[in-house]
């Protein structure tokens, strides 16, 4: 029974990490596109602060 619970927990963690990676890659692509188009604003420092883990 404990093995099933730990496997379910591992599966949930794996899915969460995968979604987080997908989201962060999309954000990075968006920032890179903004820099490439020359529309970089002062908001970049705000968004990087928000992306830091809140340990």
Buried (B, 14 or more C-beta within 10 A) or exposed (E): EEEEEEEEEEEEEEEEEEEEEEEEEEBEEEBEEBEEEEEEEEEEEEEEEEEEEEE
